């Protein structure tokens, strides 16, 4: 017993009623899964196995599937909560297909993307998922991905389309995200709206900036040059958002659209340092809708990145590539971008001008 709660004995025989309740299926279905019988959908079987894991029971030996192979997941960092959110869903989806995920995280002073890929290849990975990697950097050499494909390793790229790479891409519509954020602020009466976004060399930043400029032209008749003076390129971090917001506040902006939730929190911090009320004197919109953002002070209005749909689509595209390679296809994969629509989530960090 821990804190008044009785924990299951992981070596005890699982109780069908507990597992059925956790998995939201019948006890008969649980029994069929535990006994390895046919007649259960793969998704249902996965829910039962997940229930076993959540409740702390060991899986019966007969249910321990042999892995279909290792799949690498290369992400830039874990400090931004949107990346662990992607990683969790990608790993769950890969496990549902029978693959074992191998998480590789880049960090300052640590292994580079190329070094991580080399290590994954040494371990014989079946495929690789890249999230916000060098493919999103317009200054990076894209031929590294052509060489990877030539070595027969299937891969899929998330966030950052590059027309020089033949591979499946999965992206949010960054331009639409910026446009809907500007439209929301304009409807609240804001006319001086700024954008705090990441470095211009990254594709998501460029797309957000283009969408932002188009929205200012449509809403207020600003030229491209006038719109660009309202754009601050900075780091994708709290500190970056703080620095960019300071410049935009000096320009008289009453509304700021940010390239990430962390940047938005930095903009709120910059406003409070000047004793400005959010949203009374400054409205702030983030991007991502990562976990816990709804519980910030004030709760952050943000544009939600469709993480679940994007992660699931990325794994689906990779599995298709793996299967096609397994059938002997030698030609490079077709360059395809699957683009997903974001969603504006209005909370407490935006309001009418001067409220």
Secondary structure, 3 states (H helix, E strand, C coil): CECCECCCCCCCCCCHHHHHHHHCCCHHHHHHHHCCCCCCCHHHHHHHHHHHHHHCCCCCHHHCCCCCCEEEEEECCCCCHHHHHHHHHHHHHHHHCCCEEEEEECCCCCCCHHHHHHHHHHCCCCEEEEECCHHHECCCCCHHHHHHHHCCCEEEEECCCCCCCCCEEEEECHHHHHHHHHHHHHHCCCCCEEEEECCCCEHHHHHHHHHHHHHHHHHHCCCHHHHHCCEEECCCCHHHHHHHHHHHHHCCCCEEEECCHHHHHHHHHHHHHCCCCCCCCCEEEEEECCCCHHHCCCCCEEEECCHHHHHHHHHHHHHHHHHHHHCCCCCCCCCEEEEECCEEECCCCCCCCCC
